[in-house]
């Protein structure tokens, strides 16, 4: 088995999720697998960029740029519509979790079925100067 991974891989029990650049035409996608066999399966392969995945249980979440004015510019600071999307492994469905005008100041984390992340409380102000912690219960999407 081989695949090109952009960034790291995030494990949860026997599941692993990663940002994969090797299969996409122009940007990154989110893939996951179950160990020990690790047959790579897409959580999303939208044409725009996706990044910063997290996994717990049946939930995979990530930052998604498909509706942003700069959908292929992960490294750019010029964003107006970054979404957090989620994929539920059991249902096989993708869900829109939230929409923001900037990149969260922390990685996405899932704990006990709740998504946690930090975003600047004041648009345009760096997250280390003024920030808010968000908690979203993922069970509301099922």
Buried (B, 14 or more C-beta within 10 A) or exposed (E): EEBEBBBEBBEBEEBBBBBBBEEBEEBBBBBBBEEEEBEBEEBBEBEBBBBBBBBBBBBBBBBBBBBBEBBEBBEEEEBEBBBBBBBBBEEEEBBEBBEBEBBBBBBBBBEEBBBBBBBBEEEEEEBEEEBEEBEBEBEEBE
